[in-house]
Amino acid sequence: MHLYKTNKGAVLHSDEEYYLFTDGWDTLINQPDLYSYLLQHLQGMESMLEGVAQDYISNHLLPPIGSQEIWAAGVTYLKSLDARKDEAKDAGAADCYQRVYEAERPELFFKSLPHRVAGHGGKVNIRKDSEWNVPEPELTLYINSNGNIQAYTIGNDMSSRSIEGENPLYLPQAKVYERSAAIGPCLYIIKDTIPSETEIKLSIYRNGISMYKGNTPISRMKRSLKELAEYLFSECDFAAGVFLMTGTCLVPPDDFNLQENDEAVISIDGIGTLKNTVAVKETRSVTG
């Protein structure tokens, strides 16, 4: 099942039919068992006209987030470890990434509040004070308030590799800023855990020309999805649930840097495609 958030309501696509839910988003998705809840409520519901549903999804789509925070995990793939070590070698901090990759405790960090999140077709920002910016495509979990994984979506963890590489203590500035995260286009809700052979694909285009393409299965992730969720919930509560980006294995070459108007296209098997255009935040003077 695919659940889309629109400004007309939540549109569920199930078994070639579309259904409209008018419940509040947080109430709708934060169920003890979202898959069973939706199946139960489909009984007796009248389906939507396909044309109307497609119009809602195409022209009224919102990021599939309500009041939830977004968190992220780092260094969960070997390729990400190698990239982080390359970033940090001049700062003498490469060893810290090796240690967290091998440690029992994962790297978890806060990524975004909902009002800073872009959806499918929206703009993501690169920092003006960074010389090296990249998208990071990530399988993203929706975890309910009880700590149970209920759905999956696509995440783009926009990152400044130059700022993080300068000093690991600059991680919040490298990761957290306006439109530094995108998720969408929908929540993918299935009965069982997402298959390990599920592939993540990233393409980057500049003026219509392909600049980078890569793909990887989530089976290359060192840590399990359940493990990451358990660590996040071990000392935090989330009243409406939370989104958790699970790390990336697709890293563009070191000589690649995103530019304004580039297009990042991320696809994950079963979920769909998240497409975003790269922008730069307008400069604002600070007084006082």
matplotlib code that plots the C-alpha trace (Angstrom):
import matplotlib.pyplot as plt

x = [0.0, 1.1, -0.2, 0.2, -0.3, -2.1, -3.7, -7.0, -6.5, -4.6, -4.8, -4.3, -3.4, -4.1, -4.8, -5.2, -7.8, -7.6, -9.2, -9.4, -8.9, -9.7, -8.3, -5.5, -2.2, -0.6, -3.7, -3.9, -0.3, 0.4, -1.4, -0.2, -0.5, -0.9, -1.1, -4.0, -5.7, -5.8, -7.0, -9.8, -11.0, -11.0, -13.9, -17.0, -15.1, -16.0, -13.0, -12.0, -12.1, -8.6, -8.4, -9.3, -6.8, -4.0, -4.8, -4.5, -1.2, 0.2, -0.9, -1.6, 1.2, 2.8, 5.8, 4.4, 5.1, 3.0, 4.5, 7.2, 10.9, 13.4, 16.5, 19.3, 21.9, 25.4, 28.3, 25.9, 27.5, 31.2, 31.2, 29.9, 32.7, 35.3, 33.8, 33.7, 37.3, 38.4, 36.5, 38.1, 41.7, 43.0, 41.4, 43.0, 39.6, 39.3, 39.7, 36.4, 34.4, 36.2, 35.5, 31.8, 31.4, 32.9, 31.2, 28.1, 26.4, 25.4, 25.8, 22.4, 21.7, 18.8, 18.2, 15.1, 11.9, 8.9, 8.7, 12.2, 11.4, 10.9, 8.7, 8.7, 9.2, 10.3, 13.6, 16.5, 19.2, 23.0, 24.9, 26.5, 29.4, 30.3, 32.6, 31.4, 27.7, 26.1, 22.7, 22.6, 19.9, 18.5, 15.8, 13.8, 11.6, 8.4, 8.4, 5.2, 5.1, 5.5, 8.8, 7.6, 8.5, 5.2, 6.2, 9.0, 9.8, 12.6, 14.9, 17.5, 19.9, 21.5, 25.1, 28.0, 31.0, 33.5, 32.0, 31.8, 35.2, 36.7, 35.7, 33.3, 31.9, 30.5, 28.2, 25.0, 25.9, 26.8, 23.5, 20.8, 19.7, 16.7, 15.6, 18.4, 16.0, 13.5, 11.2, 8.5, 6.7, 4.6, 4.6, 5.1, 3.1, 3.7, 2.8, 6.4, 9.8, 11.1, 13.2, 17.0, 17.4, 15.6, 17.7, 18.3, 19.2, 20.6, 20.9, 22.1, 21.4, 22.8, 21.2, 19.6, 23.0, 23.7, 26.4, 26.2, 24.4, 24.6, 22.7, 23.0, 20.9, 20.0, 21.6, 24.9, 23.9, 25.9, 23.2, 19.6, 16.7, 15.3, 18.6, 18.6, 15.0, 15.7, 18.7, 16.7, 13.9, 16.1, 16.1, 13.6, 9.9, 8.0, 4.3, 3.4, 6.2, 9.4, 11.2, 14.6, 17.0, 19.1, 22.4, 23.8, 26.0, 25.9, 28.5, 29.4, 33.1, 35.2, 35.5, 31.7, 29.9, 26.2, 25.3, 22.1, 19.4, 20.9, 18.3, 18.6, 16.5, 16.3, 14.3, 13.8, 12.2, 8.6, 8.4, 8.7, 10.8, 11.8, 12.9, 14.2, 15.8, 18.9, 18.6, 20.4, 18.8, 18.4, 20.9, 19.4, 21.2, 21.3, 21.1, 21.6]
y = [0.0, 3.5, 6.4, 9.9, 13.1, 15.8, 19.1, 17.4, 14.5, 11.3, 9.2, 5.4, 3.3, -0.3, -3.2, -0.8, 1.3, 4.7, 5.8, 9.1, 9.4, 12.7, 11.9, 14.1, 12.8, 12.2, 10.3, 8.3, 7.0, 6.6, 3.3, 0.2, -1.7, 0.7, -2.0, -3.8, -0.5, 0.6, -2.8, -2.9, 0.6, -0.2, -2.5, -0.7, 2.4, 3.8, 4.1, 7.4, 8.0, 7.3, 10.6, 12.5, 10.6, 11.2, 14.9, 15.0, 13.2, 15.1, 18.6, 18.7, 16.5, 17.3, 15.7, 12.6, 14.2, 15.8, 16.9, 14.2, 15.0, 13.4, 11.7, 10.1, 7.3, 7.6, 5.3, 2.3, 1.2, 0.5, 3.0, 5.7, 4.9, 5.3, 8.6, 10.0, 9.0, 10.8, 13.9, 14.0, 13.0, 16.6, 17.3, 14.2, 12.7, 9.8, 7.3, 8.4, 7.1, 3.8, 3.4, 4.2, 1.8, -1.0, 0.0, -1.5, 1.9, 3.5, 7.1, 8.8, 12.5, 14.9, 16.0, 18.2, 19.6, 19.1, 22.7, 22.5, 19.3, 19.3, 16.8, 15.3, 18.0, 20.5, 22.3, 21.2, 23.6, 23.6, 25.8, 28.9, 28.6, 25.0, 24.1, 20.5, 19.5, 16.2, 14.5, 11.3, 8.8, 6.8, 4.3, 6.1, 4.5, 5.7, 4.4, 4.8, 6.2, 2.6, 2.2, -0.1, 0.3, 0.9, 2.2, 3.2, 6.2, 7.8, 10.3, 12.7, 13.7, 16.8, 17.2, 19.5, 17.2, 20.1, 21.4, 17.9, 17.1, 20.2, 19.1, 16.3, 18.8, 20.8, 17.9, 19.8, 22.7, 20.2, 18.4, 20.8, 23.9, 25.0, 22.4, 20.1, 17.1, 15.7, 12.7, 11.2, 10.7, 8.5, 6.0, 2.4, 0.2, -3.6, -6.5, -7.7, -6.1, -4.6, -7.2, -7.0, -7.1, -3.8, -1.4, 2.3, 4.3, 7.8, 9.9, 13.5, 15.7, 19.1, 20.9, 17.6, 15.8, 12.8, 13.7, 10.6, 7.3, 4.6, 1.9, -0.4, -3.0, -2.3, -5.6, -3.8, -2.0, -3.3, -2.6, -3.9, -1.5, -2.8, -2.1, 1.5, 2.0, 0.5, 2.8, 5.8, 4.9, 3.8, 7.3, 9.3, 9.4, 10.5, 11.2, 11.1, 8.8, 9.7, 9.3, 7.8, 8.0, 4.8, 5.9, 6.0, 3.8, 6.0, 8.7, 10.8, 11.1, 13.4, 15.9, 16.3, 19.2, 20.0, 23.3, 25.3, 23.9, 20.4, 17.7, 14.8, 11.7, 8.9, 5.7, 2.8, -0.5, -0.7, 2.9, 5.0, 8.1, 11.3, 14.1, 17.4, 20.5, 22.1, 25.7, 28.2, 30.0, 33.7, 35.7, 37.4, 40.1, 39.8, 42.9, 43.6]
z = [0.0, -0.8, 1.4, 0.0, 2.0, 0.0, 0.9, 0.0, 2.5, 2.6, -0.6, -0.2, -3.2, -2.6, -5.1, -8.0, -6.2, -4.5, -1.2, 0.5, 4.3, 6.0, 9.4, 10.7, 9.4, 12.8, 14.0, 10.8, 10.7, 14.4, 14.8, 16.7, 13.4, 10.5, 7.8, 9.6, 10.5, 6.8, 5.6, 8.1, 7.2, 3.5, 4.1, 3.0, 1.8, -1.6, -3.8, -5.6, -9.3, -10.5, -12.3, -9.2, -7.1, -9.7, -9.7, -5.9, -6.0, -9.0, -8.1, -4.3, -2.9, 0.5, 2.2, 4.1, 7.5, 10.2, 13.5, 13.5, 13.8, 11.4, 12.8, 10.9, 11.3, 10.0, 8.9, 8.5, 5.2, 4.5, 1.6, 3.9, 6.3, 3.5, 2.4, 6.0, 6.6, 3.4, 4.5, 7.9, 7.1, 7.0, 10.4, 11.9, 12.8, 10.4, 13.2, 14.9, 11.9, 11.9, 15.6, 15.2, 12.3, 14.5, 17.7, 19.2, 19.5, 16.1, 15.2, 15.5, 15.1, 14.8, 11.3, 10.9, 12.2, 9.8, 8.6, 7.1, 5.1, 1.3, -0.5, -3.9, -6.5, -4.0, -3.5, -1.3, -0.3, -0.4, 2.0, 0.7, 3.2, 2.0, -0.9, -1.1, -1.0, -1.9, -1.6, 0.4, -0.6, 2.3, 3.1, 5.7, 8.4, 9.9, 13.5, 15.6, 19.1, 20.5, 18.7, 15.9, 12.3, 10.4, 7.0, 4.7, 2.5, 0.6, 2.2, 0.9, 3.7, 2.2, 3.5, 3.5, 3.3, 3.6, 6.8, 8.4, 7.2, 8.7, 12.2, 13.3, 15.9, 13.0, 12.1, 13.1, 10.7, 8.0, 8.3, 9.8, 7.9, 5.9, 3.3, 4.3, 4.2, 1.8, 2.1, -0.1, -2.3, 0.0, 2.9, 1.7, 4.0, 3.9, 6.2, 6.5, 6.8, 3.6, 1.6, 2.0, -1.8, -2.1, -4.1, -3.7, -6.8, -7.1, -10.3, -10.4, -13.5, -14.5, -17.4, -18.3, -18.5, -16.2, -13.7, -11.5, -11.3, -8.6, -7.0, -4.0, -2.1, 1.5, 2.4, 2.4, 5.6, 8.6, 11.2, 11.2, 10.9, 14.2, 15.9, 14.8, 15.9, 19.3, 19.9, 18.9, 21.3, 24.2, 25.7, 23.6, 23.3, 20.2, 20.8, 17.1, 16.0, 14.2, 10.9, 10.8, 7.8, 7.9, 6.2, 2.7, 0.5, -2.6, -2.5, -5.6, -6.4, -4.3, -7.2, -7.5, -5.9, -6.2, -8.0, -7.9, -10.3, -10.3, -9.9, -7.5, -8.3, -5.8, -6.3, -4.0, -5.1, -4.0, -2.7, -5.8, -6.8, -4.9, -7.2, -5.9, -7.4, -5.7, -4.5, -2.4, 0.5, 0.2, 2.2, 5.2, 7.1, 10.9, 13.1, 16.8]

ax = plt.figure().add_subplot(projection="3d")
ax.plot(x, y, z, "-o")
ax.set_aspect("equal")
plt.show()
